[in-house]
Amino acid sequence: MKPRAFTLSTLPALAALATLLGLAHLPAQAIGRLADVTIVDRDTGATLPVHYARGEYWVAGRPGARYAISVRNRLGERVLAVPSVDGVNVLSGETAAWDQRGYVFSPHERYQITGWRKSDSQVAAFEFSHIANSYAARTGRPAHVGVIGVALFREQPPVPLPAPAITPEPYGQRRDNGLGLGRLREEPASPAAAGAAGAPAAPAPSAEAESSARSQSADSVAKAAPMPSAKLGTAHGQRETSVVTHTTFTRLQEQPNEIISIRYDSRENLIASGVIREPIARPYVPPVPRAFPQSDNLSYVPDPR
């Protein structure tokens, strides 16, 4: 399988510097085993703190703020990242699925996915917004608003070239190499051994079923409590420059090697649903009133001990 994929081109120096500054706190807030994934508020440059609750990861977004999905490949090999926002593939606009196209990351490469891809040179910025203004809702797909996903695939190693054929020698003959030493012939590998060496790793157990069960549980808890504000979604923001090139990528297996899922909503809603727990404030203790606050108490020399 060789799905259509994209490589990442070099950004202008200023944009690259902003990307590095936005990734300053990556290790503290990153999620993932094959790649570090974080959500960055592009208006402030801050990496959004990750809250773990009810088996899921959550971040609090600010309505109107632009954001980016920041990815850093942790491996010394290429990986394919298929990103989705609100259940929509951010490159094609299709309802998201694993077998769709994504971004190919070189070994240890870092990159910020900043919007819905419109062409090889432009994106429409990701922007936290009212659910009614989200791209998913405006295209008739509001059911999965509030989740960011990255499906990661490892690459199929190149197939080794077959060993050159060796012409068999007549029985009883011997060829010398001029030094009186007979030529040695290597025994070809057995078909079973060759098949084992080239066999791909077993598919990883499906993580989507487990993630779906957790999401349903979290949603049931969230619906039980009234939300102080409307649910957040991701809007189709202004056009921005973002240049990519095309490449090919053969996946090691059909299912993702890792799926990263991050839920999001406003801070007020996450507090109301119990995802974010604010510190308990100590009760206010008023000062004791004094009859003569401007006068100090008189004191005398104390007795010796």
GUVOTI-837408 format. One record per residue (C-alpha): residue number from 1; x, y, z. Coordinates in nm, 2 decimals. Layout:
% GUVOTI-837408
(NUM (X Y Z)) ...
//
This chain:
% GUVOTI-837408
(1 (0.00 0.00 0.00)) (2 (0.14 0.34 -0.10)) (3 (-0.11 0.61 0.02)) (4 (-0.07 0.97 -0.09)) (5 (0.12 1.15 0.17)) (6 (0.30 1.48 0.23)) (7 (0.64 1.57 0.34)) (8 (0.72 1.89 0.54)) (9 (0.91 2.17 0.37)) (10 (1.13 2.43 0.54)) (11 (0.93 2.72 0.67)) (12 (1.05 3.08 0.66)) (13 (1.31 3.16 0.93)) (14 (1.06 3.37 1.14)) (15 (0.79 3.10 1.13)) (16 (1.05 2.83 1.22)) (17 (1.16 3.04 1.52)) (18 (0.80 3.08 1.64)) (19 (0.76 2.70 1.60)) (20 (1.06 2.63 1.82)) (21 (0.94 2.88 2.08)) (22 (0.60 2.72 2.09)) (23 (0.76 2.38 2.15)) (24 (0.97 2.50 2.45)) (25 (0.75 2.31 2.70)) (26 (0.70 2.00 2.48)) (27 (0.84 1.74 2.72)) (28 (0.62 1.84 3.01)) (29 (0.29 1.83 2.82)) (30 (0.36 1.58 2.54)) (31 (0.14 1.27 2.48)) (32 (0.26 0.97 2.28)) (33 (0.50 0.69 2.25)) (34 (0.61 0.71 1.88)) (35 (0.57 1.08 1.87)) (36 (0.52 1.37 2.11)) (37 (0.19 1.54 2.05)) (38 (0.09 1.87 2.21)) (39 (-0.17 2.14 2.15)) (40 (-0.02 2.50 2.13)) (41 (-0.21 2.82 2.17)) (42 (-0.07 3.01 1.87)) (43 (-0.18 3.35 2.00)) (44 (0.01 3.32 2.32)) (45 (0.27 3.06 2.22)) (46 (0.19 2.86 2.53)) (47 (0.16 2.48 2.53)) (48 (-0.18 2.39 2.67)) (49 (-0.17 2.19 3.00)) (50 (-0.29 1.84 2.96)) (51 (-0.55 1.71 3.22)) (52 (-0.60 1.33 3.26)) (53 (-0.95 1.24 3.37)) (54 (-1.18 0.94 3.33)) (55 (-0.92 0.76 3.11)) (56 (-0.88 1.05 2.86)) (57 (-0.66 1.34 2.80)) (58 (-0.81 1.69 2.79)) (59 (-0.70 2.05 2.71)) (60 (-0.88 2.38 2.78)) (61 (-0.91 2.60 2.47)) (62 (-0.98 2.98 2.46)) (63 (-1.27 3.08 2.24)) (64 (-1.14 3.27 1.94)) (65 (-0.78 3.15 1.99)) (66 (-0.58 3.00 1.70)) (67 (-0.41 2.67 1.79)) (68 (-0.18 2.41 1.64)) (69 (-0.13 2.03 1.67)) (70 (0.25 2.01 1.74)) (71 (0.41 1.67 1.66)) (72 (0.77 1.56 1.71)) (73 (0.88 1.22 1.57)) (74 (1.06 1.03 1.85)) (75 (1.20 0.76 1.63)) (76 (1.51 0.73 1.41)) (77 (1.29 0.64 1.11)) (78 (1.01 0.80 0.92)) (79 (0.65 0.79 1.05)) (80 (0.32 0.88 0.89)) (81 (0.08 1.09 1.10)) (82 (-0.29 1.10 0.99)) (83 (-0.45 1.39 1.18)) (84 (-0.81 1.45 1.25)) (85 (-1.01 1.74 1.42)) (86 (-1.37 1.69 1.53)) (87 (-1.38 1.36 1.34)) (88 (-1.26 1.52 1.01)) (89 (-0.94 1.46 0.82)) (90 (-0.75 1.79 0.82)) (91 (-0.59 1.73 0.48)) (92 (-0.89 1.61 0.27)) (93 (-1.20 1.72 0.46)) (94 (-1.33 1.36 0.46)) (95 (-1.49 1.20 0.77)) (96 (-1.17 1.07 0.93)) (97 (-1.05 0.72 0.88)) (98 (-0.71 0.55 0.94)) (99 (-0.64 0.47 0.57)) (100 (-0.65 0.83 0.46)) (101 (-0.35 1.05 0.37)) (102 (-0.14 1.23 0.63)) (103 (0.19 1.40 0.70)) (104 (0.52 1.21 0.67)) (105 (0.78 1.30 0.94)) (106 (1.15 1.24 0.89)) (107 (1.35 1.09 1.18)) (108 (1.32 1.32 1.49)) (109 (1.14 1.59 1.29)) (110 (0.92 1.85 1.46)) (111 (0.63 2.03 1.29)) (112 (0.31 2.22 1.38)) (113 (-0.01 2.14 1.20)) (114 (-0.18 2.48 1.20)) (115 (-0.50 2.43 1.00)) (116 (-0.72 2.27 0.74)) (117 (-0.52 2.21 0.43)) (118 (-0.65 2.40 0.13)) (119 (-0.36 2.34 -0.11)) (120 (0.01 2.25 -0.12)) (121 (0.08 2.61 0.00)) (122 (-0.21 2.72 0.22)) (123 (-0.42 2.62 0.52)) (124 (-0.72 2.76 0.69)) (125 (-0.62 2.82 1.05)) (126 (-0.75 2.60 1.34)) (127 (-0.95 2.83 1.57)) (128 (-1.14 2.74 1.89)) (129 (-1.50 2.86 1.84)) (130 (-1.87 2.80 1.93)) (131 (-1.97 2.45 1.82)) (132 (-2.22 2.60 1.57)) (133 (-1.94 2.78 1.39)) (134 (-1.71 2.47 1.38)) (135 (-1.61 2.33 1.04)) (136 (-1.76 1.99 1.13)) (137 (-2.10 2.14 1.23)) (138 (-2.11 2.36 0.92)) (139 (-2.05 2.06 0.70)) (140 (-2.33 1.86 0.87)) (141 (-2.10 1.64 1.10)) (142 (-2.13 1.78 1.46)) (143 (-2.14 1.43 1.63)) (144 (-1.76 1.42 1.70)) (145 (-1.69 1.79 1.77)) (146 (-1.44 1.83 2.06)) (147 (-1.17 1.58 1.99)) (148 (-0.83 1.59 1.82)) (149 (-0.67 1.27 1.69)) (150 (-0.34 1.16 1.55)) (151 (-0.30 0.80 1.40)) (152 (0.07 0.71 1.37)) (153 (0.21 0.45 1.13)) (154 (0.56 0.30 1.11)) (155 (0.71 0.25 0.77)) (156 (0.75 -0.09 0.60)) (157 (1.13 -0.16 0.57)) (158 (1.26 -0.19 0.21)) (159 (1.26 -0.54 0.07)) (160 (1.62 -0.68 0.05)) (161 (1.75 -0.76 -0.29)) (162 (1.76 -1.13 -0.37)) (163 (2.11 -1.30 -0.36)) (164 (2.27 -1.36 -0.70)) (165 (2.21 -1.71 -0.84)) (166 (2.51 -1.95 -0.81)) (167 (2.57 -2.19 -1.10)) (168 (2.61 -2.54 -0.96)) (169 (2.93 -2.73 -1.03)) (170 (2.96 -3.08 -1.17)) (171 (3.00 -3.34 -0.90)) (172 (3.36 -3.43 -0.83)) (173 (3.51 -3.11 -0.98)) (174 (3.69 -2.85 -0.78)) (175 (3.79 -2.50 -0.88)) (176 (4.09 -2.34 -0.73)) (177 (4.14 -1.97 -0.68)) (178 (4.51 -1.99 -0.77)) (179 (4.62 -2.04 -0.41)) (180 (4.51 -2.40 -0.39)) (181 (4.19 -2.31 -0.20)) (182 (3.86 -2.43 -0.32)) (183 (3.57 -2.19 -0.38)) (184 (3.31 -2.19 -0.11)) (185 (2.93 -2.16 -0.19)) (186 (2.68 -2.02 0.06)) (187 (2.37 -2.22 0.13)) (188 (2.06 -2.02 0.03)) (189 (1.82 -1.94 0.31)) (190 (1.52 -2.17 0.34)) (191 (1.18 -2.03 0.22)) (192 (1.05 -2.05 0.58)) (193 (1.34 -1.84 0.72)) (194 (1.31 -1.59 0.44)) (195 (0.93 -1.55 0.50)) (196 (0.99 -1.50 0.88)) (197 (1.25 -1.23 0.81)) (198 (1.02 -1.03 0.59)) (199 (0.70 -1.07 0.78)) (200 (0.55 -0.75 0.92)) (201 (0.47 -0.71 1.29)) (202 (0.13 -0.83 1.40)) (203 (-0.14 -0.56 1.39)) (204 (-0.18 -0.37 1.71)) (205 (-0.50 -0.43 1.90)) (206 (-0.77 -0.18 1.80)) (207 (-0.74 0.13 2.01)) (208 (-1.05 0.29 1.86)) (209 (-1.29 0.06 2.04)) (210 (-1.13 0.13 2.37)) (211 (-1.12 0.51 2.30)) (212 (-1.48 0.51 2.19)) (213 (-1.59 0.34 2.52)) (214 (-1.40 0.59 2.72)) (215 (-1.55 0.88 2.52)) (216 (-1.90 0.75 2.58)) (217 (-1.84 0.73 2.95)) (218 (-1.69 1.08 2.97)) (219 (-1.98 1.22 2.76)) (220 (-2.24 1.06 2.99)) (221 (-2.07 1.22 3.29)) (222 (-2.05 1.56 3.11)) (223 (-2.42 1.55 3.01)) (224 (-2.52 1.49 3.37)) (225 (-2.41 1.84 3.47)) (226 (-2.52 2.16 3.30)) (227 (-2.24 2.34 3.11)) (228 (-2.19 2.71 3.19)) (229 (-2.10 2.78 2.82)) (230 (-2.16 2.63 2.48)) (231 (-1.93 2.35 2.37)) (232 (-1.61 2.44 2.18)) (233 (-1.54 2.33 1.83)) (234 (-1.28 2.41 1.57)) (235 (-1.36 2.68 1.31)) (236 (-1.23 2.72 0.95)) (237 (-1.02 3.03 1.01)) (238 (-0.83 3.26 0.79)) (239 (-0.59 3.14 0.51)) (240 (-0.23 3.11 0.60)) (241 (0.09 3.01 0.41)) (242 (0.20 2.65 0.48)) (243 (0.40 2.47 0.21)) (244 (0.43 2.09 0.18)) (245 (0.56 1.85 -0.08)) (246 (0.45 1.50 -0.19)) (247 (0.61 1.17 -0.12)) (248 (0.53 0.80 -0.09)) (249 (0.50 0.59 0.23)) (250 (0.43 0.22 0.27)) (251 (0.27 0.14 0.60)) (252 (0.41 -0.14 0.82)) (253 (0.05 -0.26 0.89)) (254 (-0.31 -0.16 0.81)) (255 (-0.40 -0.06 1.17)) (256 (-0.21 0.24 1.33)) (257 (0.08 0.15 1.55)) (258 (-0.05 0.42 1.79)) (259 (-0.35 0.64 1.82)) (260 (-0.34 0.96 2.02)) (261 (-0.67 1.12 2.12)) (262 (-0.71 1.46 2.30)) (263 (-1.05 1.60 2.40)) (264 (-1.10 1.97 2.44)) (265 (-1.35 2.22 2.56)) (266 (-1.36 2.56 2.74)) (267 (-1.20 2.58 3.08)) (268 (-1.54 2.67 3.23)) (269 (-1.70 2.35 3.09)) (270 (-1.41 2.13 3.20)) (271 (-1.43 2.27 3.55)) (272 (-1.81 2.21 3.55)) (273 (-1.77 1.85 3.43)) (274 (-1.50 1.77 3.69)) (275 (-1.21 1.74 3.44)) (276 (-1.03 2.03 3.59)) (277 (-1.04 2.06 3.97)) (278 (-0.96 2.40 4.10)) (279 (-0.77 2.43 4.43)) (280 (-1.00 2.46 4.74)) (281 (-0.99 2.82 4.86)) (282 (-0.93 2.87 5.24)) (283 (-1.22 3.04 5.41)) (284 (-1.18 3.41 5.47)) (285 (-1.11 3.49 5.84)) (286 (-1.17 3.86 5.91)) (287 (-0.93 4.04 6.14)) (288 (-1.03 4.08 6.51)) (289 (-1.15 4.44 6.56)) (290 (-0.95 4.65 6.81)) (291 (-1.08 4.95 7.01)) (292 (-0.77 5.15 6.96)) (293 (-0.60 5.02 6.65)) (294 (-0.35 5.31 6.62)) (295 (-0.22 5.26 6.98)) (296 (0.02 4.99 7.08)) (297 (-0.04 4.80 7.41)) (298 (0.18 4.92 7.69)) (299 (0.45 4.68 7.82)) (300 (0.69 4.68 8.11)) (301 (1.02 4.50 8.20)) (302 (0.95 4.13 8.25)) (303 (1.08 3.94 8.56)) (304 (1.40 3.74 8.52)) (305 (1.37 3.36 8.50)) 
//
